[in-house]
Amino acid sequence: MARVPYVTQDDLDPDYRDLVVSSLQPGKTVNVYSAIGNNQAVLHGFREALGAFWNDSGLTDRQREIVILTVAAEIRSAYEWQQHVNVAGDAGLAPAEIAAIARDDRSPFPDEERALVAYTRAVARGRVDDALHEAMTEYFGTETVVGAASTAAGYVALGRVIDALGVEIEAGDEFVGWDPE
């Protein structure tokens, strides 16, 4: 059960009303933003940061979804997993690859994506070492490594907020499970 009320668009100042609506599912209000909307300035900041990670990280859509799903699996955020399984499919991840991320099986992925999964898990654990950082830099370059680290850390933060506020999967939706095959 949510620990805070879910605000509606009508509860928010006009400048913030659109922030509780999913950019991925036009017209759909999502619980994570409705919960964070209890502090409109924080909601605005989260949406700005997530937008930057989404659009400016240097990662492809597929790579971005690998990062987000890896974080969700690592911190066991069922809510964030649920939100991104379909997005990941649209970004080119096969159901078998998505299931592999959940169980930390890197074998279906090429070396570059294996490094991305390893790096993301290390960011989520707070355990990035020099060798892993150097491997990532060889594959992606410094700018994208900064984007990948920021995206991973940002989604860890979002997952922790989801947990702290007790955000639930939207009414009428059923958890897809850690193995969507």
Disulfide bonds with the S-S distance in Angstrom:
none
